[in-house]
Amino acid sequence: MTLSGRIVRMAAPALVVGMLMTGCATQPGTDASPVPGTQSDPVADGGADDGLVDGGADDGVVDDGLVDDGLFVAAEALGPGWSHRPERLGVPRWPWVQDDCPAYRDVDYPAHHHRLGAEQRRYYHPSSTGLALGVVEVYEPTWAQHAMADARKVVQTCPTYRFGTASISFELLDPGPDRPDRLLVRGRIEYPQSTTTVSYFLSVRRGETVATLSLPDPGSPTAAQQTLHQMAEALTRTG
């Protein structure tokens, strides 16, 4: 699932959970608006592509078994009402892939081809809009630091662009003083004659492990900062 796919699929309250996690690539010029659904629709465990993509040949051999479950931030760190279910979701793509951005070229971001392990976790909320996705990756020696630099480069390369009728934009926020090991990004999606929807993308590195979280707007950058701090603590406790 691409970064724009996450922000688009997190944008509409009527979406079914399965569609929230689907990549949003469409033919050029088509409407990228999410597909309406109902909260009672079932979540498919397989079959149609729901954005839970295997690492594939591009990333070499990536093992989801190398990631300790304790590396994921606890659901309560996301705020009241959040939970997660034990489920094996398989190897995710690099969280910062941005195929829908015209300026994005995979060759410019080599770090994710040096992942040894990666796993993902869905977080659920009673509201139909409340779905977050956590990804934890383990890198070859020295490559986790490069992965953080690559993530910043993606946001700087694709700060804003059109996707169908939607306007997608990303803004790097200050994660705190002297924090090259942390990344905080605010994403926005705007449709014509519609309100703006905000999502946050958080990433933290410890050693050769990187944890990333896509999160519906928690209400303020301060709340997102607190979640980022909890993510860093989870990595520290396990390491």
Phi and psi restraints in degrees (value plus and minus 20) as a CYANA .aco file:
   2 THR   PHI     -98.7   -58.7
   2 THR   PSI     144.0   184.0
   3 LEU   PHI     -80.3   -40.3
   3 LEU   PSI     -64.1   -24.1
   4 SER   PHI     -85.0   -45.0
   4 SER   PSI     -52.8   -12.8
   5 GLY   PHI     -80.5   -40.5
   5 GLY   PSI     -58.7   -18.7
   6 ARG   PHI     -86.2   -46.2
   6 ARG   PSI     -66.3   -26.3
   7 ILE   PHI     -89.8   -49.8
   7 ILE   PSI     -55.5   -15.5
   8 VAL   PHI     -86.9   -46.9
   8 VAL   PSI     -64.8   -24.8
   9 ARG   PHI     -95.2   -55.2
   9 ARG   PSI     -33.9     6.1
  10 MET   PHI    -114.2   -74.2
  10 MET   PSI     -12.2    27.8
  11 ALA   PHI    -111.2   -71.2
  11 ALA   PSI     -46.6    -6.6
  12 ALA   PHI    -136.4   -96.4
  12 ALA   PSI     112.4   152.4
  13 PRO   PHI     -87.9   -47.9
  13 PRO   PSI     -38.6     1.4
  14 ALA   PHI    -110.1   -70.1
  14 ALA   PSI     -16.7    23.3
  15 LEU   PHI     -92.5   -52.5
  15 LEU   PSI     126.1   166.1
  16 VAL   PHI     -97.9   -57.9
  16 VAL   PSI     137.4   177.4
  17 VAL   PHI     -80.3   -40.3
  17 VAL   PSI     -62.0   -22.0
  18 GLY   PHI     -79.4   -39.4
  18 GLY   PSI     -60.4   -20.4
  19 MET   PHI     -91.9   -51.9
  19 MET   PSI     -46.2    -6.2
  20 LEU   PHI     -80.0   -40.0
  20 LEU   PSI     -50.7   -10.7
  21 MET   PHI    -118.8   -78.8
  21 MET   PSI     -14.4    25.6
  22 THR   PHI    -104.9   -64.9
  22 THR   PSI     118.9   158.9
  23 GLY   PHI     -80.8   -40.8
  23 GLY   PSI     129.1   169.1
  24 CYS   PHI    -130.8   -90.8
  24 CYS   PSI      -1.1    38.9
  25 ALA   PHI     -83.2   -43.2
  25 ALA   PSI     110.1   150.1
  26 THR   PHI    -152.7  -112.7
  26 THR   PSI     153.1   193.1
  27 GLN   PHI     -87.9   -47.9
  27 GLN   PSI     126.4   166.4
  28 PRO   PHI     -73.8   -33.8
  28 PRO   PSI     114.5   154.5
  29 GLY   PHI      70.1   110.1
  29 GLY   PSI     -27.5    12.5
  30 THR   PHI    -106.7   -66.7
  30 THR   PSI     141.7   181.7
  31 ASP   PHI     -94.9   -54.9
  31 ASP   PSI     108.1   148.1
  32 ALA   PHI    -111.1   -71.1
  32 ALA   PSI      -9.2    30.8
  33 SER   PHI     -79.5   -39.5
  33 SER   PSI     121.0   161.0
  34 PRO   PHI     -82.9   -42.9
  34 PRO   PSI     135.1   175.1
  35 VAL   PHI    -106.0   -66.0
  35 VAL   PSI     103.7   143.7
  36 PRO   PHI     -83.1   -43.1
  36 PRO   PSI     133.1   173.1
  37 GLY   PHI    -177.7  -137.7
  37 GLY   PSI    -187.4  -147.4
  38 THR   PHI    -144.8  -104.8
  38 THR   PSI     135.4   175.4
  39 GLN   PHI     -87.3   -47.3
  39 GLN   PSI     -40.5    -0.5
  40 SER   PHI    -106.4   -66.4
  40 SER   PSI     -26.6    13.4
  41 ASP   PHI     -81.8   -41.8
  41 ASP   PSI     122.0   162.0
  42 PRO   PHI     -92.3   -52.3
  42 PRO   PSI     135.1   175.1
  43 VAL   PHI    -115.6   -75.6
  43 VAL   PSI     102.4   142.4
  44 ALA   PHI     -96.8   -56.8
  44 ALA   PSI     115.1   155.1
  45 ASP   PHI    -108.1   -68.1
  45 ASP   PSI     -30.9     9.1
  46 GLY   PHI    -182.5  -142.5
  46 GLY   PSI    -189.6  -149.6
  47 GLY   PHI      67.3   107.3
  47 GLY   PSI    -132.6   -92.6
  48 ALA   PHI     -81.4   -41.4
  48 ALA   PSI     128.6   168.6
  49 ASP   PHI     -85.4   -45.4
  49 ASP   PSI     100.2   140.2
  50 ASP   PHI    -134.5   -94.5
  50 ASP   PSI       1.9    41.9
  51 GLY   PHI      68.0   108.0
  51 GLY   PSI     -24.0    16.0
  52 LEU   PHI    -113.2   -73.2
  52 LEU   PSI      59.1    99.1
  53 VAL   PHI    -115.1   -75.1
  53 VAL   PSI     114.6   154.6
  54 ASP   PHI     -81.6   -41.6
  54 ASP   PSI     128.4   168.4
  55 GLY   PHI     -75.5   -35.5
  55 GLY   PSI     -56.6   -16.6
  56 GLY   PHI      53.6    93.6
  56 GLY   PSI    -199.4  -159.4
  57 ALA   PHI     -85.2   -45.2
  57 ALA   PSI     -49.2    -9.2
  58 ASP   PHI     -80.5   -40.5
  58 ASP   PSI     -55.6   -15.6
  59 ASP   PHI    -118.5   -78.5
  59 ASP   PSI     -14.2    25.8
  60 GLY   PHI      50.8    90.8
  60 GLY   PSI    -172.6  -132.6
  61 VAL   PHI    -107.2   -67.2
  61 VAL   PSI      91.4   131.4
  62 VAL   PHI    -137.9   -97.9
  62 VAL   PSI     106.7   146.7
  63 ASP   PHI    -128.4   -88.4
  63 ASP   PSI     103.5   143.5
  64 ASP   PHI     -99.2   -59.2
  64 ASP   PSI     -28.9    11.1
  65 GLY   PHI    -102.5   -62.5
  65 GLY   PSI     -28.3    11.7
  66 LEU   PHI    -102.2   -62.2
  66 LEU   PSI     -30.0    10.0
  67 VAL   PHI    -116.2   -76.2
  67 VAL   PSI     101.7   141.7
  68 ASP   PHI     -93.6   -53.6
  68 ASP   PSI     112.0   152.0
  69 ASP   PHI     -78.5   -38.5
  69 ASP   PSI     -46.4    -6.4
  70 GLY   PHI     -88.7   -48.7
  70 GLY   PSI     -31.4     8.6
  71 LEU   PHI     -96.3   -56.3
  71 LEU   PSI     -37.6     2.4
  72 PHE   PHI     -99.5   -59.5
  72 PHE   PSI     121.7   161.7
  73 VAL   PHI     -86.2   -46.2
  73 VAL   PSI     124.3   164.3
  74 ALA   PHI     -87.1   -47.1
  74 ALA   PSI     127.4   167.4
  75 ALA   PHI     -78.8   -38.8
  75 ALA   PSI     -57.1   -17.1
  76 GLU   PHI     -85.7   -45.7
  76 GLU   PSI     -38.4     1.6
  77 ALA   PHI     -89.9   -49.9
  77 ALA   PSI     -36.9     3.1
  78 LEU   PHI    -102.4   -62.4
  78 LEU   PSI     -35.3     4.7
  79 GLY   PHI     107.7   147.7
  79 GLY   PSI     154.5   194.5
  80 PRO   PHI     -81.6   -41.6
  80 PRO   PSI     119.0   159.0
  81 GLY   PHI      71.1   111.1
  81 GLY   PSI     -29.6    10.4
  82 TRP   PHI     -99.4   -59.4
  82 TRP   PSI     127.5   167.5
  83 SER   PHI    -172.9  -132.9
  83 SER   PSI     149.5   189.5
  84 HIS   PHI    -160.4  -120.4
  84 HIS   PSI     135.9   175.9
  85 ARG   PHI    -129.6   -89.6
  85 ARG   PSI     120.5   160.5
  86 PRO   PHI     -83.3   -43.3
  86 PRO   PSI      98.1   138.1
  87 GLU   PHI    -179.2  -139.2
  87 GLU   PSI     120.0   160.0
  88 ARG   PHI    -110.4   -70.4
  88 ARG   PSI      94.2   134.2
  89 LEU   PHI    -122.4   -82.4
  89 LEU   PSI     -28.9    11.1
  90 GLY   PHI      65.9   105.9
  90 GLY   PSI    -198.5  -158.5
  91 VAL   PHI     -97.5   -57.5
  91 VAL   PSI     103.4   143.4
  92 PRO   PHI    -106.3   -66.3
  92 PRO   PSI     141.7   181.7
  93 ARG   PHI     -89.7   -49.7
  93 ARG   PSI     146.1   186.1
  94 TRP   PHI     -76.6   -36.6
  94 TRP   PSI     109.9   149.9
  95 PRO   PHI     -82.1   -42.1
  95 PRO   PSI     -39.1     0.9
  96 TRP   PHI    -121.7   -81.7
  96 TRP   PSI      -9.8    30.2
  97 VAL   PHI     -77.2   -37.2
  97 VAL   PSI     113.7   153.7
  98 GLN   PHI    -154.2  -114.2
  98 GLN   PSI      37.6    77.6
  99 ASP   PHI     -78.2   -38.2
  99 ASP   PSI     -47.0    -7.0
 100 ASP   PHI    -100.0   -60.0
 100 ASP   PSI     -30.7     9.3
 101 CYS   PHI    -104.8   -64.8
 101 CYS   PSI     105.5   145.5
 102 PRO   PHI     -79.4   -39.4
 102 PRO   PSI     -47.7    -7.7
 103 ALA   PHI    -108.5   -68.5
 103 ALA   PSI     -25.6    14.4
 104 TYR   PHI     -99.4   -59.4
 104 TYR   PSI     110.4   150.4
 105 ARG   PHI    -152.0  -112.0
 105 ARG   PSI     103.7   143.7
 106 ASP   PHI     -77.5   -37.5
 106 ASP   PSI     -54.7   -14.7
 107 VAL   PHI     -81.6   -41.6
 107 VAL   PSI     -41.0    -1.0
 108 ASP   PHI     -99.8   -59.8
 108 ASP   PSI     -26.8    13.2
 109 TYR   PHI    -150.0  -110.0
 109 TYR   PSI      57.2    97.2
 110 PRO   PHI     -96.2   -56.2
 110 PRO   PSI     -38.8     1.2
 111 ALA   PHI     -79.6   -39.6
 111 ALA   PSI     -59.8   -19.8
 112 HIS   PHI     -88.9   -48.9
 112 HIS   PSI     -30.6     9.4
 113 HIS   PHI    -100.9   -60.9
 113 HIS   PSI     -18.7    21.3
 114 HIS   PHI    -137.3   -97.3
 114 HIS   PSI       9.2    49.2
 115 ARG   PHI    -101.6   -61.6
 115 ARG   PSI     119.0   159.0
 116 LEU   PHI    -117.4   -77.4
 116 LEU   PSI     -54.1   -14.1
 117 GLY   PHI    -169.9  -129.9
 117 GLY   PSI     132.1   172.1
 118 ALA   PHI    -178.8  -138.8
 118 ALA   PSI     121.4   161.4
 119 GLU   PHI    -166.0  -126.0
 119 GLU   PSI     141.2   181.2
 120 GLN   PHI    -156.3  -116.3
 120 GLN   PSI     137.4   177.4
 121 ARG   PHI    -161.7  -121.7
 121 ARG   PSI     114.4   154.4
 122 ARG   PHI    -112.6   -72.6
 122 ARG   PSI     120.7   160.7
 123 TYR   PHI    -136.3   -96.3
 123 TYR   PSI     116.5   156.5
 124 TYR   PHI    -136.9   -96.9
 124 TYR   PSI     133.2   173.2
 125 HIS   PHI    -155.8  -115.8
 125 HIS   PSI     128.7   168.7
 126 PRO   PHI     -76.9   -36.9
 126 PRO   PSI     -48.6    -8.6
 127 SER   PHI     -93.3   -53.3
 127 SER   PSI     130.3   170.3
 128 SER   PHI     -88.7   -48.7
 128 SER   PSI     -39.3     0.7
 129 THR   PHI    -111.1   -71.1
 129 THR   PSI     -29.2    10.8
 130 GLY   PHI    -107.8   -67.8
 130 GLY   PSI      65.3   105.3
 131 LEU   PHI    -157.1  -117.1
 131 LEU   PSI     107.4   147.4
 132 ALA   PHI    -143.8  -103.8
 132 ALA   PSI     137.9   177.9
 133 LEU   PHI    -150.9  -110.9
 133 LEU   PSI     104.4   144.4
 134 GLY   PHI    -125.9   -85.9
 134 GLY   PSI     119.6   159.6
 135 VAL   PHI    -149.9  -109.9
 135 VAL   PSI     110.3   150.3
 136 VAL   PHI    -138.4   -98.4
 136 VAL   PSI     110.5   150.5
 137 GLU   PHI    -145.8  -105.8
 137 GLU   PSI     122.1   162.1
 138 VAL   PHI    -134.5   -94.5
 138 VAL   PSI     108.1   148.1
 139 TYR   PHI    -129.7   -89.7
 139 TYR   PSI     140.6   180.6
 140 GLU   PHI     -82.5   -42.5
 140 GLU   PSI     136.5   176.5
 141 PRO   PHI     -70.3   -30.3
 141 PRO   PSI     112.0   152.0
 142 THR   PHI      59.6    99.6
 142 THR   PSI     -31.1     8.9
 143 TRP   PHI    -105.9   -65.9
 143 TRP   PSI     -38.0     2.0
 144 ALA   PHI     -84.5   -44.5
 144 ALA   PSI     -60.5   -20.5
 145 GLN   PHI     -82.1   -42.1
 145 GLN   PSI     -60.4   -20.4
 146 HIS   PHI     -84.6   -44.6
 146 HIS   PSI     -55.3   -15.3
 147 ALA   PHI     -83.5   -43.5
 147 ALA   PSI     -58.8   -18.8
 148 MET   PHI     -84.7   -44.7
 148 MET   PSI     -61.3   -21.3
 149 ALA   PHI     -84.8   -44.8
 149 ALA   PSI     -59.2   -19.2
 150 ASP   PHI     -84.4   -44.4
 150 ASP   PSI     -59.5   -19.5
 151 ALA   PHI     -81.9   -41.9
 151 ALA   PSI     -63.6   -23.6
 152 ARG   PHI     -82.2   -42.2
 152 ARG   PSI     -59.1   -19.1
 153 LYS   PHI     -84.6   -44.6
 153 LYS   PSI     -57.9   -17.9
 154 VAL   PHI     -79.5   -39.5
 154 VAL   PSI     -68.1   -28.1
 155 VAL   PHI     -84.9   -44.9
 155 VAL   PSI     -57.7   -17.7
 156 GLN   PHI     -91.6   -51.6
 156 GLN   PSI     -50.7   -10.7
 157 THR   PHI     -98.5   -58.5
 157 THR   PSI     -52.7   -12.7
 158 CYS   PHI    -141.7  -101.7
 158 CYS   PSI      37.7    77.7
 159 PRO   PHI     -89.7   -49.7
 159 PRO   PSI     -49.4    -9.4
 160 THR   PHI    -180.2  -140.2
 160 THR   PSI     123.1   163.1
 161 TYR   PHI    -186.5  -146.5
 161 TYR   PSI     145.8   185.8
 162 ARG   PHI    -110.1   -70.1
 162 ARG   PSI     122.4   162.4
 163 PHE   PHI    -156.8  -116.8
 163 PHE   PSI      80.8   120.8
 164 GLY   PHI      42.4    82.4
 164 GLY   PSI    -147.8  -107.8
 165 THR   PHI    -110.1   -70.1
 165 THR   PSI     -22.3    17.7
 166 ALA   PHI    -113.7   -73.7
 166 ALA   PSI     131.4   171.4
 167 SER   PHI    -128.6   -88.6
 167 SER   PSI      98.6   138.6
 168 ILE   PHI    -124.1   -84.1
 168 ILE   PSI     115.5   155.5
 169 SER   PHI    -165.2  -125.2
 169 SER   PSI     130.3   170.3
 170 PHE   PHI    -153.5  -113.5
 170 PHE   PSI     120.8   160.8
 171 GLU   PHI    -150.9  -110.9
 171 GLU   PSI     104.3   144.3
 172 LEU   PHI     -93.7   -53.7
 172 LEU   PSI     106.5   146.5
 173 LEU   PHI    -127.2   -87.2
 173 LEU   PSI     136.9   176.9
 174 ASP   PHI     -96.3   -56.3
 174 ASP   PSI      94.5   134.5
 175 PRO   PHI     -99.4   -59.4
 175 PRO   PSI     -19.5    20.5
 176 GLY   PHI     107.5   147.5
 176 GLY   PSI     144.2   184.2
 177 PRO   PHI     -86.0   -46.0
 177 PRO   PSI     116.7   156.7
 178 ASP   PHI      32.9    72.9
 178 ASP   PSI      31.8    71.8
 179 ARG   PHI    -143.7  -103.7
 179 ARG   PSI      44.3    84.3
 180 PRO   PHI     -88.7   -48.7
 180 PRO   PSI     -34.0     6.0
 181 ASP   PHI    -110.4   -70.4
 181 ASP   PSI     -12.7    27.3
 182 ARG   PHI    -152.8  -112.8
 182 ARG   PSI     130.3   170.3
 183 LEU   PHI    -162.2  -122.2
 183 LEU   PSI     111.9   151.9
 184 LEU   PHI    -152.2  -112.2
 184 LEU   PSI     102.1   142.1
 185 VAL   PHI    -148.7  -108.7
 185 VAL   PSI     114.2   154.2
 186 ARG   PHI    -124.6   -84.6
 186 ARG   PSI     106.4   146.4
 187 GLY   PHI    -129.0   -89.0
 187 GLY   PSI     126.4   166.4
 188 ARG   PHI    -152.1  -112.1
 188 ARG   PSI     125.5   165.5
 189 ILE   PHI    -150.1  -110.1
 189 ILE   PSI     112.9   152.9
 190 GLU   PHI    -147.3  -107.3
 190 GLU   PSI     108.6   148.6
 191 TYR   PHI    -126.9   -86.9
 191 TYR   PSI     133.5   173.5
 192 PRO   PHI     -76.7   -36.7
 192 PRO   PSI     115.8   155.8
 193 GLN   PHI      35.3    75.3
 193 GLN   PSI      20.5    60.5
 194 SER   PHI    -162.6  -122.6
 194 SER   PSI     140.6   180.6
 195 THR   PHI     -96.2   -56.2
 195 THR   PSI     142.9   182.9
 196 THR   PHI    -105.3   -65.3
 196 THR   PSI     115.7   155.7
 197 THR   PHI    -127.6   -87.6
 197 THR   PSI     116.0   156.0
 198 VAL   PHI    -136.7   -96.7
 198 VAL   PSI     118.5   158.5
 199 SER   PHI    -154.3  -114.3
 199 SER   PSI     140.9   180.9
 200 TYR   PHI    -141.6  -101.6
 200 TYR   PSI     127.9   167.9
 201 PHE   PHI    -147.8  -107.8
 201 PHE   PSI      98.6   138.6
 202 LEU   PHI    -138.1   -98.1
 202 LEU   PSI     120.4   160.4
 203 SER   PHI    -165.0  -125.0
 203 SER   PSI     121.7   161.7
 204 VAL   PHI    -163.5  -123.5
 204 VAL   PSI     123.0   163.0
 205 ARG   PHI    -138.2   -98.2
 205 ARG   PSI     120.9   160.9
 206 ARG   PHI    -158.9  -118.9
 206 ARG   PSI      95.2   135.2
 207 GLY   PHI      42.5    82.5
 207 GLY   PSI    -146.3  -106.3
 208 GLU   PHI    -120.9   -80.9
 208 GLU   PSI      -1.8    38.2
 209 THR   PHI    -132.0   -92.0
 209 THR   PSI     115.0   155.0
 210 VAL   PHI    -146.5  -106.5
 210 VAL   PSI     108.2   148.2
 211 ALA   PHI    -131.9   -91.9
 211 ALA   PSI     113.2   153.2
 212 THR   PHI    -150.5  -110.5
 212 THR   PSI     123.1   163.1
 213 LEU   PHI    -157.4  -117.4
 213 LEU   PSI     109.6   149.6
 214 SER   PHI    -121.8   -81.8
 214 SER   PSI     109.9   149.9
 215 LEU   PHI    -158.6  -118.6
 215 LEU   PSI     109.9   149.9
 216 PRO   PHI     -77.8   -37.8
 216 PRO   PSI     132.8   172.8
 217 ASP   PHI     -67.3   -27.3
 217 ASP   PSI      94.1   134.1
 218 PRO   PHI    -101.1   -61.1
 218 PRO   PSI     -20.8    19.2
 219 GLY   PHI      95.2   135.2
 219 GLY   PSI     -45.1    -5.1
 220 SER   PHI    -187.1  -147.1
 220 SER   PSI     136.8   176.8
 221 PRO   PHI     -79.8   -39.8
 221 PRO   PSI     -51.5   -11.5
 222 THR   PHI     -82.7   -42.7
 222 THR   PSI     -61.7   -21.7
 223 ALA   PHI     -85.0   -45.0
 223 ALA   PSI     -59.2   -19.2
 224 ALA   PHI     -85.1   -45.1
 224 ALA   PSI     -58.7   -18.7
 225 GLN   PHI     -80.6   -40.6
 225 GLN   PSI     -60.1   -20.1
 226 GLN   PHI     -84.5   -44.5
 226 GLN   PSI     -59.8   -19.8
 227 THR   PHI     -85.5   -45.5
 227 THR   PSI     -59.9   -19.9
 228 LEU   PHI     -80.3   -40.3
 228 LEU   PSI     -59.7   -19.7
 229 HIS   PHI     -84.1   -44.1
 229 HIS   PSI     -60.1   -20.1
 230 GLN   PHI     -85.9   -45.9
 230 GLN   PSI     -55.0   -15.0
 231 MET   PHI     -83.9   -43.9
 231 MET   PSI     -62.9   -22.9
 232 ALA   PHI     -84.0   -44.0
 232 ALA   PSI     -59.1   -19.1
 233 GLU   PHI     -84.6   -44.6
 233 GLU   PSI     -57.4   -17.4
 234 ALA   PHI     -82.1   -42.1
 234 ALA   PSI     -61.6   -21.6
 235 LEU   PHI     -86.5   -46.5
 235 LEU   PSI     -58.0   -18.0
 236 THR   PHI     -87.5   -47.5
 236 THR   PSI     -62.5   -22.5
 237 ARG   PHI     -83.3   -43.3
 237 ARG   PSI     -59.6   -19.6
 238 THR   PHI     -98.6   -58.6
 238 THR   PSI     -54.2   -14.2
